């Protein structure tokens, strides 16, 4: 028996920083700093933060995969959700926003969904990140937008992004970090 799975996704909106509240731009810039901090600690350069509706930072999290002994579930978003869901109720989580460096991977989108987070705002595209990571085994890029993961569920998770105005600044922390093979064709 052959089974075929298809899901079509098309995003026509171009997101601009001017569409956000001024404090939200500052939060996205803080996320870039968290990415640098993760890299400086020896981890992969990814990060996120959780904020309430007024923009107060509740938690910050960088990637910890390397410093946690190679635990592949220590992506910033999943680690943050693990901590946040122990502290806040699902009702509270529905009113919070995760500000993130990139579109969450399938694992992290699952953690966001199951944790009942209401909103995600992210900077960079997976397609742009892949130009830096290539086929580096430490980050085998998965082309599965979080919107597709969330659309497969029963509840809405609002997603805003990418914000291309900040993407070049974000990608600087990925320069000379990843090591794709010479045969990588992108």
C-alpha positions as CSV (number, residue, x, y, z in Angstrom):
1,X,0.0,0.0,0.0
2,X,1.3,3.4,-1.0
3,X,0.5,6.5,1.1
4,X,1.2,10.0,-0.1
5,X,1.3,12.9,2.3
6,X,1.1,16.5,1.0
7,X,0.7,19.8,2.6
8,X,0.8,23.0,0.7
9,X,1.9,26.2,2.3
10,X,2.1,29.7,0.7
11,X,2.9,32.9,2.5
12,X,2.3,36.1,0.6
13,X,2.8,38.6,3.4
14,X,6.0,40.5,3.7
15,X,6.7,41.3,7.3
16,X,8.2,44.6,8.2
17,X,9.7,45.8,11.5
18,X,7.4,48.8,11.3
19,X,4.4,46.4,11.7
20,X,5.6,45.5,15.2
21,X,5.5,47.5,18.4
22,X,8.8,49.3,19.1
23,X,9.6,47.1,22.0
24,X,9.2,44.0,19.9
25,X,12.0,45.2,17.6
26,X,14.2,45.5,20.7
27,X,13.2,42.0,21.7
28,X,14.2,40.6,18.3
29,X,17.5,42.4,18.6
30,X,18.0,40.8,22.0
31,X,17.4,37.4,20.5
32,X,20.4,38.0,18.2
33,X,22.5,38.8,21.2
34,X,21.3,35.5,22.8
35,X,22.5,33.7,19.7
36,X,25.9,35.2,20.0
37,X,26.0,34.3,23.7
38,X,25.1,30.7,22.9
39,X,27.9,30.6,20.3
40,X,30.4,32.1,22.8
41,X,29.5,29.3,25.3
42,X,30.3,26.7,22.7
43,X,26.8,26.0,21.5
44,X,25.1,26.4,18.2
45,X,24.2,30.1,17.5
46,X,20.4,29.9,18.1
47,X,18.3,31.6,20.7
48,X,14.9,32.9,21.8
49,X,13.0,34.6,24.5
50,X,9.6,34.5,26.0
51,X,7.7,37.8,26.7
52,X,4.3,38.7,28.1
53,X,1.8,41.0,26.3
54,X,3.5,44.1,27.6
55,X,6.9,43.0,26.3
56,X,8.4,42.1,29.7
57,X,11.0,39.3,29.2
58,X,10.0,36.3,31.2
59,X,12.8,33.9,30.1
60,X,15.7,33.8,27.7
61,X,17.3,30.7,26.2
62,X,20.2,29.9,24.0
63,X,20.9,26.6,22.3
64,X,22.5,24.2,24.8
65,X,23.0,21.1,22.6
66,X,26.8,21.0,22.9
67,X,27.1,22.0,26.6
68,X,24.3,19.5,27.5
69,X,26.4,16.6,26.2
70,X,25.0,16.4,22.7
71,X,21.4,16.3,23.7
72,X,19.6,16.9,20.4
73,X,16.5,18.2,22.2
74,X,18.3,21.2,23.7
75,X,17.3,23.5,20.9
76,X,16.6,26.9,22.4
77,X,12.9,26.9,21.8
78,X,12.3,23.4,23.2
79,X,14.5,24.1,26.2
80,X,12.6,27.4,26.8
81,X,9.2,25.6,26.5
82,X,10.4,22.9,28.9
83,X,11.1,25.5,31.5
84,X,8.2,27.8,30.8
85,X,5.5,25.1,31.0
86,X,6.8,24.2,34.4
87,X,6.3,27.8,35.6
88,X,3.2,29.0,33.8
89,X,-0.2,27.5,33.1
90,X,-1.5,26.7,29.7
91,X,-3.9,29.7,30.0
92,X,-1.0,32.0,30.7
93,X,1.1,30.6,27.9
94,X,-1.7,31.4,25.4
95,X,-1.0,35.1,26.0
96,X,2.8,34.9,25.7
97,X,5.0,35.4,22.7
98,X,8.2,33.7,21.8
99,X,10.7,35.9,19.9
100,X,13.0,33.6,18.0
101,X,16.0,33.8,15.7
102,X,14.4,31.5,13.1
103,X,11.3,29.6,12.1
104,X,11.1,26.9,14.7
105,X,12.0,23.3,13.5
106,X,9.4,20.6,13.7
107,X,10.5,19.4,17.2
108,X,10.4,23.0,18.6
109,X,7.1,23.7,16.9
110,X,5.7,20.6,18.6
111,X,6.9,21.9,22.0
112,X,5.4,25.3,21.2
113,X,2.1,23.7,20.2
114,X,1.9,21.3,23.2
115,X,2.8,24.1,25.6
116,X,-0.1,26.2,24.3
117,X,2.0,29.2,23.3
118,X,-0.1,31.8,21.6
119,X,2.3,33.6,19.3
120,X,5.7,33.2,17.7
121,X,7.7,36.1,16.1
122,X,10.9,35.1,14.2
123,X,13.7,36.7,12.2
124,X,15.3,34.4,9.7
125,X,14.3,32.0,7.0
126,X,15.4,28.3,7.0
127,X,16.4,28.7,3.4
128,X,18.9,31.4,4.3
129,X,20.3,29.5,7.2
130,X,20.9,26.5,4.9
131,X,23.3,28.7,2.9
132,X,25.5,28.7,6.1
133,X,24.9,25.2,7.5
134,X,24.9,23.3,4.2
135,X,25.1,19.6,5.0
136,X,26.9,20.1,8.3
137,X,25.7,17.1,10.4
138,X,25.2,19.4,13.4
139,X,22.3,21.1,11.8
140,X,20.6,19.0,9.1
141,X,18.2,21.7,7.9
142,X,14.6,20.5,7.8
143,X,12.4,22.3,5.3
144,X,9.2,22.1,7.3
145,X,7.8,25.5,8.2
146,X,6.3,25.8,11.7
147,X,3.1,27.1,10.1
148,X,2.6,23.7,8.5
149,X,3.1,22.0,11.8
150,X,0.7,24.3,13.6
151,X,-1.9,24.1,10.8
152,X,-1.9,20.3,11.4
153,X,-3.2,20.8,14.9
154,X,-6.5,21.8,16.5
155,X,-5.6,25.2,17.8
156,X,-4.2,28.4,16.4
157,X,-0.6,29.6,17.0
158,X,-0.1,33.0,15.5
159,X,3.2,33.2,13.6
160,X,4.8,36.4,12.3
161,X,8.0,36.3,10.3
162,X,10.4,36.3,8.7
163,X,11.6,39.8,9.4
164,X,14.2,40.2,6.6
165,X,15.4,43.6,7.8
166,X,17.2,41.8,10.7
167,X,18.2,38.6,8.9
168,X,21.7,39.8,7.7
169,X,22.5,40.8,11.3
170,X,21.3,37.4,12.5
171,X,23.3,35.5,9.9
172,X,26.5,37.1,11.0
173,X,26.6,34.8,14.0
174,X,26.5,31.8,11.7
175,X,29.4,32.9,9.6
176,X,32.4,30.6,9.9
177,X,30.6,28.4,12.4
178,X,29.2,25.6,10.2
179,X,31.3,23.3,8.1
180,X,29.4,22.0,5.0
181,X,31.2,19.4,2.9
182,X,33.0,20.4,-0.2
183,X,30.4,18.4,-2.2
184,X,27.4,20.4,-0.8
185,X,25.4,21.9,-3.7
186,X,22.7,23.7,-1.7
